[in-house]
Amino acid sequence: MTLVSTFGMWAAYAAEYTSIYVGKKFATLVVWWERSEELLRQEIELAIKEDRLDDAFSFIEMNKDYGYPHDSQWDTEIARKSTFFYKAKMVPAQAARGLAYGEMDSPVSTTVSIASDFFVIGDVRDLAHEGYRVSKGEELNKLVAGLAAIGLVTTFAMPVVDGGVSFAKAVAKQVTKKTAKKSSRFGELLTSKVSEAVDFNLLSSQLKKAEFSPAGVRRLSAGIGDSLHFERVTGFFYDLGVIQSKSGGTRNAMFLIKRVDGGDSLQAVKRASIGFGDKTVLMVRLGGEKVIKVFSRLFQKLVWLIGAIFSALVFLIQVLVLVFTGTASDRTSHVALGASHSKC
């Protein structure tokens, strides 16, 4: 049994890391096949428009490597948006929106919103909003309140998991918007996971009587702990934390998570993020859903192959055991027969 369990453990590691390594190679081929001058031009202009200047630089370098024409207007716009005055003009308002309301419509507001969530401020802000709603007889936003409760209780438990919870809050704010149709599939998955971990009846009663002072928040945190079963979803938030940290930050992870519609695709996005790092979004923008599907299908094939090898190994061991025991039995019979003849 020890041999079998050890083999199973190493087989799981082999399937995971082989799928990442080989998947990266196949996904690169997909991007190379799907690329086009028009596609790159569109992605460059979109990156500049959305102030994703690092992405714009990467796309421009790719455009140059493929020998496609270069537009000098790209350089002009990047230079303008890289100036101190442009950034100074945009930062204060964006930071205020991210801190006060948790909005994430720019890199700055996204960063501040996530930071406020990670350092409890955002959790208290969201719970205060939901507590006010409940006290007025309005319906509790279960997704926002549940994630804020999880964040308040689990902060600093484990960096990757904390990052996953904070990232999930960012996604929750997006999936509640009418424009976030692409995130709806992941929103359903996220809602189901939060529902597994939170007793909303108990949480609502805690929020109704909550006092949002420093001492009140400590009491609320202790009370909320009774309504949570976080151990049921730790793995899920860990995977989100890996995607957020490996893919180059929250905005990149937000783009990738739109491709998730279940546990299998979440694992595929995680493997792609580990394989390509902060270039994952660029690869998916150019190669589309096929880049993610490569990691999913390849892992499934490897699991099937390793399972077949494992079954064959177990069968071989069983055959060897039967042969060995049969041979030993024959030898014992021959020895006993020889002994009886000698007595005669």
N, C-alpha and C positions, 0 to 999 in steps of 0.2 A: 504493500500500500504506500509506503514511503516513496518508493521509486516512481509509482504512478502519479502521486500527488506532486512530486518534484518536477516530473516531466510536464504535467499539466500547467504548473506555474510558469516554467520557462517557455512553454509553448505559447502561453498568453502574452508574455513579454515579446516573444519573437514575432507574433502576429501583429501586435501594436506597432512596434518600431519598424518592421519590414514594410508594413503598409504605408507608413509615413515616408520612408526613404524612396520606395518604388513609386508611390503615389505622386511624390514631388516630380519625379522624372516624367511620368505619363502626363501630369497636368501641364508641365512646361511644353510638352509636345502639342497639347490641345491649344494652348495660347498661341503658339507659333503658327498653328494651322488656321486659327480663327482670326488672326490679326488682319487689319486692313488700314490703308491710309486714312479713310474717312472715319473709321472707328477711333483711331488714335487722335485725330484732330478733334473729334467731339469730346473725348475724355480730357484732353488738354484744356480746352476752352471751359468745360464744366468745372474742372479743378480750380482754374483761375477765378472763375465766377464765384465759387464757394469758398475762396480764400484758403484752399488746400494747396499751398504753394510747394510743399515738399513733394506731394503727388504730381503736381504740374512739372516740376523739375525731372522727376523720374520718367514721366511720359515723354517729355521732350527729348531726353537722352535715348529712350527707346526709339522714338521717331527718327532720331539722327542715325542710330545703329542700323535701322532698316533702310536708310537712304531716301526717306520721304522728304518732301519740301518743307522748309522751315519758314514760319510766319514771324516776321520781326515784331508784329503787334503783341505777340506773346511776351517777348522780352520787355516791351514798354509797360504792359500791364503788371507784370511781376515786379518790375522795378518800382512802379508807383505804389503797389500794395506792400512793398517791403520797407517803405520809408517809416521813420520814427513817427512822423506826424499823422500818417494814416492809422497806424496802430494805436497811438495815443488817443486819437479821436474816437476809436471804436471801443476801447477797453472798458472805460468806467461804466457806461450804460449796460454793456453786456454782462459785466461782473455783477452788477446790482440785480439784474434779472435772474441770473443763475443762483444768487444767494437767497434773495427774498422769495422767489416764486418757484425755483427749481427748473426754470426754463432752459432749453438746450438748443437754441437756434443758431449758435456760432461756436467756434472752438473755445473762446473765452468763457462764455456762459455755461457751456458743457463742462469745462474743467472746474469752474467754481461750484456748479451744482453737484458734481460728483464728489468734490472735496468736502463740501458741506455735509453730504450724506455720510461720507466715510468718517468724519469727525463728529457725528451725532447731531450737529446743528440741524441738518436736513431732516433727520428722523423726528426730532422734537417739533420742527416746523410742520411737517406733514401730519403728525399725530394731533397737533393743536388744531389744524384745519379740520381734520376729520372729527375731533372731539366737539368742535363748534357745530358742525353739521348734525351730528347725532343729538346734541343738546337741543337743537331746533326741530327735531323730529324728522330730519332728512335721512335718506338712506346712506348707509356707510359704503364708501368706495373700498371694497374688500381688498382689491389688488394693492392700492396705494397704502392703505392702513396696515395690511398684513405685512408688506415688505418693510414699512417703517418700524413696525413692532419687532420684526426679526432683526433688523439692523440695530435697534436700540439695545436689545438683549445680547446680541452676538458680537458687537464691536470689539475688535482686537483679539478675538478668539483665535483666528488663524488668518494671516495676511491674504492668502489667495482666496479663501472663502469670503472674507470681508469684502474683498474687491468684487467678487461675484455677486454678493448681495447688493452692493452699491450700484454695480452695473445693471442689475435687474431692475432697480428703482428707476434708472434712466430709461430703460426699455418700457417700463410701465407708463411713464409719462408720455412716451411716444405712441404707444398702442391705444391710449385713450383718446388721441386726437383723431378727428375724422379723416385726416389726410394720410394716416398711417395704415393704409390697406395692406401693404406688403408685409407688415409686421403682425397681422392678425393671427396667422397660424402659430407663430411663436407666442403671441399673447395668450392664446388658448392654452398652450402647454404651460406657460408661466402661471396662469391663473389656477390650473389644476394642481400644480406643485405647491403653490402657496396655500391652497385649500386643504391639502394633505397635512400641512404643518401648523395651521392656525385654527383655534376654536373661536369663531367670530362672535358668538353669543357672549362668551366670557370677555373677549376683547372690547366689545361695545359697552358692556357694563363698567369696565375699567375706565374707558374714555369718558363716560358720562360724569363720573365723580372725580376725574383727574384735575389736579392743580398744577399748572405749568410754571412752577417756580423751581429753583435748583433742588430743594428738598422734595417737592412734589414729583419731579421727574424721577428721582431715585425711588420713591415709593411706587410710581407707575411702572418703572422698569422691573421691580420685584414682582408686582402684580401681573404684569404681562407674561413673565416667565412661566406662570401657571397655565397660560393659554397656548403655549407653543410646544410643538414636537419637532424640533429642528433636526433631530437625528434622521428623520425620514427623508430629508431633502439635502443633506450635506453634500453628497456626491454631485447633485445637480448644480448647486451653487459653486462647487469647486471647479466643475467644467467651465462654467461661465467665467470664473476668475482666470482660468488658463487662457481662454479665448481673448479676454480683455487685455491681459498682460502680454501675450505673445504676438498679437496681431498689430500692435503699435498704438494702443490706446482706445479710449471709449468710442470715438467717432468711427474708427475703423471697425471695431467690434459691432457697433450699431448697424453698420452696412452689412456685415456678414451674417448677423443673427436673423436678418430678414429671410435668409435661405433655410432656416430651421423650421421644420414642421413636426418634429418628433424626436425621440431619443436617439435613433440611428443617425439622423442628419446632424444632430447636435454633436455627436461623436466625430462625424466626418468633418465638420467645421473646426472642431478642436484639433484634429490631426493636420488639417490644412494649415492652421495657424501655427502649429509647432513646426511644420515643414518649411513654410515660406516666411514666417516671422512678419515683420512690418510691410512686406511686399505682398501679403496675401490678398489684400483688397485690389491691388493693381492687377494681379493675376485673374481674380474673379471678374473684375470689370471687363477685361479683355476676352477671357475665355467663357464667361457666363456660368450657368449652373453646372456645366460639364466638369469644371474644375473640382467642385465639391463632390459630384457624383463619382469621380474617379476614386477618391479616398474611401467613399462608402462601399462601392462595389468591390474594390480591391481587397478591403478588409474582410468582406464577406467571403470572397474566394479563398483568401488565406486561412480563414477560420475553417472553411470546409476542407481544405487540403490538410491542415494540421489535424483536424478531427479524423480524417480518413487514415492518416499516418498513425495517429494514436490508436484507433480501432484495430488497425493491422498489427500494431505492436502488441496490444493486449491479446489479440487472437494468437499471435506467434508465441507469446509467453505461455498461454493456456495449452497450446499444442506441445511445447517443450516440457511443461509440467506433466502432461499426460504420458508423453513418451518416456520421461525420466521415471515416473512412478511405475509405469508398465514394465520397464526394463528392470527396475529394482525388484518388482514383484516376481518376475520370471527368475531372476537370480536366486531369490529366496526359495522359490519352489524347487529349483534345481539342487540347491544345497540341502534342502530337507529331504528330497528324493535320494540324493547320494548318501546321506546319513542313514536312511532306512535300509538301503541296499547293503551298506557296510555292516550293519547290525545283523542282517540275515547271513 
